[in-house]
Amino acid sequence: MSTAKSGDTVRIHYTGTLTDGTTFDSSAGREPLEFTVGSGQIIPGLDKAIPGMAVGETQKVEIPSEEAYGAHNPDALQQVPRDAIPSEIPLEMGLQLQMQTPQGQAIPVTVVEITDENVTLDANHMLAGKDLVFDIEMVEIVQAA
C-alpha cells in the first residue's frame, strides 16, 4: 500500500478545531482539500503530518501556533483616526475590512477596538497565536512522477 510523500498531490478531508473544541473550518459537505505535499500550500504543521499516510487512514494532529499561523504580532495592530474610515462603513467589533499597502496589495484586517477618536485594526490572521487540532482523512494520493 503506497503512502504519501513529499511531492505527491493528495486530497484530504479535515476538520480544524481550536484546543477548546470549537470548529473553525471543515471540508465536510465540500470537495476534499487538494495540495502538493511539502510545497508550502498549507500550514507547516499539517504539511508535516501527511507523509506516511495511506488512503483511508485517519489521524488527529495537534499543531502549535508556531507551525500554524504564527504568534500574534502586536506590530500588526494599527490605529487609524475614526474619521479616516468612510462613513458608509458601519463600524463594529469583529468587522472584517481590507486595507491596501502602498504597493496596492490587499490586506484583510479586523476591527478590534473602537473609540471616539480611533479605530484599531488587526492585520494578524484570525488564528494567529492559537494552537490548532486537525482530524484528517487521506482520500487520495497521486504519486509524484
JOTA-V948784 format. One record per run of one state. SS is the DSSP state (~ for helix, > for strand, _ for the rest). FROM is the first residue (numbers start at 1). TO is the last residue. If there is no record, write none. Layout:
BEGIN
ss={SS,SS}
from={FROM,FROM}
to={TO,TO}
END
This chain:
BEGIN
ss={_,>,_,>,_,>,_,>,_,~,_,>,_,>,_,~,_,~,>,~,_,>,_,>,_,>,_,>,_}
from={1,3,4,9,19,23,27,33,37,44,51,54,55,58,64,65,68,74,77,82,85,96,101,106,115,118,123,132,143}
to={2,3,8,18,22,26,32,36,43,50,53,54,57,63,64,67,73,76,81,84,95,100,105,114,117,122,131,142,145}
END
